Amino acid sequence: MTSATARTTANVVLASAAIAAAYVIVTTPPLRLLAGCATRRWLGTSLPDYLVKEIRRAWMESAPAA
């Protein structure tokens, strides 16, 4: 098996697993509720924290050299 074939096979397997997991989450109400809560928590905490860090880093890199 070549490297390209192995990579393609792995991508197909991962995509199939992701689709199956998404189907189970969407069709199971408790899992759908859990996924919604986790998404809101991520959007409310992790994403703003990441954006603040990136803005701070960009600000520091754009400062003129003294």
MARLUMLO-481739 format. One record per residue (C-alpha): residue number from 1; residue in three letters; x, y, z. Coordinates in nm, 4 decimals. Last residue first. Example, Ala and Ser with C-alpha at 12.3 -4.5 7.8 and 13.67 -1.06 7.14 Angstrom:
! MARLUMLO-481739
PT   n res        u        v        w
PT   2 ser   1.3670  -0.1060   0.7140
PT   1 ala   1.2300  -0.4500   0.7800
This chain:
! MARLUMLO-481739
PT   n res        u        v        w
PT  66 ala   1.2815   5.0940   1.9957
PT  65 ala   1.1325   4.8643   1.7330
PT  64 pro   0.7921   4.9867   1.6236
PT  63 ala   0.4954   4.7966   1.7668
PT  62 ser   0.3200   4.5738   1.5106
PT  61 glu   0.4407   4.2536   1.6740
PT  60 met   0.3011   4.3543   2.0148
PT  59 trp  -0.0378   4.4476   1.8679
PT  58 ala  -0.0540   4.1226   1.6700
PT  57 arg   0.0210   3.9228   1.9850
PT  56 arg  -0.2441   4.1123   2.1823
PT  55 ile  -0.5005   4.0602   1.9053
PT  54 glu  -0.4155   3.6895   1.8912
PT  53 lys  -0.4496   3.6503   2.2676
PT  52 val  -0.7821   3.8355   2.2713
PT  51 leu  -0.9127   3.6216   1.9840
PT  50 tyr  -0.8170   3.2983   2.1594
PT  49 asp  -0.9904   3.4064   2.4797
PT  48 pro  -1.2989   3.5098   2.2814
PT  47 leu  -1.3105   3.1629   2.1194
PT  46 ser  -1.2545   2.9642   2.4358
PT  45 thr  -1.5181   3.1238   2.6540
PT  44 gly  -1.8570   3.1998   2.4997
PT  43 leu  -1.8191   3.0153   2.1696
PT  42 trp  -1.6882   2.7078   2.3500
PT  41 arg  -1.9656   2.7262   2.6120
PT  40 arg  -2.2307   2.7671   2.3420
PT  39 thr  -2.0920   2.4686   2.1525
PT  38 ala  -2.0794   2.2539   2.4660
PT  37 cys  -2.4386   2.3419   2.5516
PT  36 gly  -2.5551   2.2578   2.1999
PT  35 ala  -2.3639   1.9290   2.1978
PT  34 leu  -2.5177   1.8311   2.5311
PT  33 leu  -2.8677   1.9148   2.4071
PT  32 arg  -2.8107   1.7114   2.0885
PT  31 leu  -2.6787   1.4252   2.2988
PT  30 pro  -2.9925   1.4289   2.5123
PT  29 pro  -3.2145   1.4510   2.1988
PT  28 thr  -3.0567   1.1639   2.0011
PT  27 thr  -3.1035   1.2086   1.6231
PT  26 val  -2.8546   1.4934   1.5780
PT  25 ile  -2.5871   1.3320   1.7946
PT  24 val  -2.6197   0.9921   1.6244
PT  23 tyr  -2.6042   1.1495   1.2783
PT  22 ala  -2.3009   1.3610   1.3722
PT  21 ala  -2.1216   1.0513   1.5029
PT  20 ala  -2.1930   0.8609   1.1802
PT  19 ile  -2.0729   1.1527   0.9673
PT  18 ala  -1.7551   1.1854   1.1732
PT  17 ala  -1.6866   0.8115   1.1526
PT  16 ser  -1.7324   0.8153   0.7754
PT  15 ala  -1.5000   1.1159   0.7411
PT  14 leu  -1.2358   0.9436   0.9537
PT  13 val  -1.2549   0.6213   0.7487
PT  12 val  -1.2397   0.8115   0.4190
PT  11 asn  -0.9416   1.0175   0.5358
PT  10 ala  -0.7583   0.7064   0.6550
PT   9 thr  -0.8141   0.5361   0.3194
PT   8 thr  -0.6866   0.8420   0.1337
PT   7 arg  -0.3752   0.8588   0.3514
PT   6 ala  -0.3064   0.4891   0.3065
PT   5 thr  -0.3485   0.5186  -0.0695
PT   4 ala  -0.1115   0.8172  -0.0828
PT   3 ser   0.1493   0.6380   0.1286
PT   2 thr   0.1433   0.3348  -0.0974
PT   1 met   0.0000   0.0000   0.0000
